[in-house]
Amino acid sequence: MLATYLIGVPGGMEMILIAFVILLLFGGKKLPELMRGLGRGIKEFNNAKASIETEVKESMKEPAKKQADNKSGWIERND
């Protein structure tokens, strides 16, 4: 049963083979540059994700404040 879930997951030997192929393709000098670029991309993605999360949380708080201010239940029109 567990074996059916692990189909397609690379093991230790496969990971070594993948690392070796990457080293052959890009060489030892280009590899640090590639990893640095990958790290910057991940950092930028995480910053954007955090920014979107804070925006969503703030926008969810905003309607709650408007409802608390409007105790009568009537909708105000601001024309």
Secondary structure, DSSP 8 states (H G I E B T S, - for coil): -HHHHSTT---HHHHHHHHHHHHHHHHHHHHHHHHHHHHHHHHHHHHHHHHHHHHHHHHHHHHHHHHHH--S-------
